């Protein structure tokens, strides 16, 4: 029983930390007209991927916390990107985006 509880706790902590690290990372990059296109496109693509992957999270404490973080931080950040660099938003939403705007995520697995 203890081993199962430890695994659930590790999974909970990993999901929680991943969400906060992501929001922290996005909040550090304030988009402007001078932000390099490739860097901003990579971040925007990662945000879209994160939105997609968190849409399927379990409806537990971490899942509801992530859903609260989306409108507080991430959607505001995306709105800023759209206002400042609309071209990057369009580039990332194309069916076949530029190579640098494609997301390659390595998912962490909790043992």
C-alpha positions as CSV (number, residue, x, y, z in Angstrom):
1,X,0.0,0.0,0.0
2,X,2.8,2.4,0.9
3,X,4.4,2.0,-2.5
4,X,1.2,2.9,-4.3
5,X,0.8,6.0,-2.2
6,X,4.4,7.0,-2.9
7,X,3.9,6.6,-6.6
8,X,0.7,8.7,-6.5
9,X,2.5,11.4,-4.5
10,X,5.4,11.5,-6.9
11,X,3.0,11.8,-9.9
12,X,1.1,14.6,-8.1
13,X,4.3,16.5,-7.3
14,X,5.7,16.0,-10.9
15,X,2.5,17.3,-12.5
16,X,2.3,20.2,-10.1
17,X,6.0,21.2,-10.6
18,X,5.7,20.9,-14.4
19,X,2.8,23.3,-14.5
20,X,4.4,25.9,-12.3
21,X,7.7,25.7,-14.2
22,X,5.9,26.2,-17.4
23,X,4.0,29.3,-16.2
24,X,7.1,30.7,-14.6
25,X,9.1,30.2,-17.9
26,X,6.4,32.0,-20.0
27,X,6.1,34.8,-17.5
28,X,9.8,35.5,-17.8
29,X,9.6,36.2,-21.5
30,X,7.7,39.4,-22.2
31,X,7.1,39.6,-25.9
32,X,7.9,42.7,-27.8
33,X,8.5,43.8,-31.4
34,X,12.2,43.0,-30.9
35,X,11.8,39.5,-29.6
36,X,13.5,37.1,-32.1
37,X,10.9,35.4,-34.2
38,X,12.4,31.9,-33.7
39,X,12.5,32.2,-29.9
40,X,9.0,33.5,-29.7
41,X,7.6,31.0,-32.1
42,X,9.1,28.1,-30.1
43,X,7.6,29.5,-26.9
44,X,4.2,30.0,-28.5
45,X,4.2,26.5,-29.9
46,X,5.1,25.1,-26.5
47,X,2.2,27.0,-25.0
48,X,-0.2,25.5,-27.5
49,X,1.2,22.0,-26.9
50,X,0.9,22.6,-23.1
51,X,-2.8,23.7,-23.5
52,X,-3.5,20.6,-25.5
53,X,-1.8,18.2,-23.1
54,X,-3.3,19.8,-19.9
55,X,-6.8,19.5,-21.4
56,X,-6.6,15.8,-20.7
57,X,-5.4,16.1,-17.1
58,X,-7.3,14.3,-14.4
59,X,-9.9,16.4,-12.6
60,X,-8.1,16.5,-9.3
61,X,-6.4,19.2,-7.2
62,X,-3.6,19.7,-9.7
63,X,-5.9,19.7,-12.7
64,X,-8.1,22.4,-11.3
65,X,-5.1,24.4,-10.3
66,X,-3.7,24.3,-13.8
67,X,-7.1,25.3,-15.2
68,X,-7.0,28.4,-12.9
69,X,-3.4,29.2,-14.1
70,X,-4.5,29.3,-17.8
71,X,-6.6,32.4,-17.7
72,X,-4.5,34.1,-15.0
73,X,-1.2,33.9,-16.8
74,X,-1.0,32.0,-20.1
75,X,-4.0,33.4,-22.0
76,X,-2.9,36.9,-21.1
77,X,0.6,36.1,-22.4
78,X,-0.8,34.7,-25.6
79,X,-3.0,37.9,-26.0
80,X,0.1,40.0,-25.6
81,X,1.9,37.9,-28.2
82,X,-1.0,38.3,-30.6
83,X,-1.1,42.1,-30.0
84,X,2.7,42.6,-30.5
85,X,3.6,39.9,-33.0
86,X,0.5,38.6,-34.8
87,X,2.7,37.1,-37.5
88,X,4.2,34.7,-35.0
89,X,0.8,33.5,-33.8
90,X,-0.3,32.9,-37.4
91,X,3.0,31.1,-38.1
92,X,2.5,28.7,-35.2
93,X,-1.2,28.0,-36.1
94,X,-0.5,27.0,-39.7
95,X,-1.1,23.4,-40.6
96,X,2.6,23.1,-41.5
97,X,4.5,25.6,-39.4
98,X,8.1,26.6,-40.0
99,X,10.6,24.0,-38.7
100,X,11.6,26.1,-35.7
101,X,8.0,26.5,-34.6
102,X,7.4,22.8,-34.4
103,X,7.2,21.4,-30.9
104,X,9.4,18.5,-29.8
105,X,8.6,17.7,-26.3
106,X,10.3,15.1,-24.2
107,X,7.8,13.9,-21.6
108,X,9.1,13.1,-18.2
109,X,8.0,9.7,-16.8
110,X,7.7,9.2,-13.1
111,X,9.1,5.8,-12.3
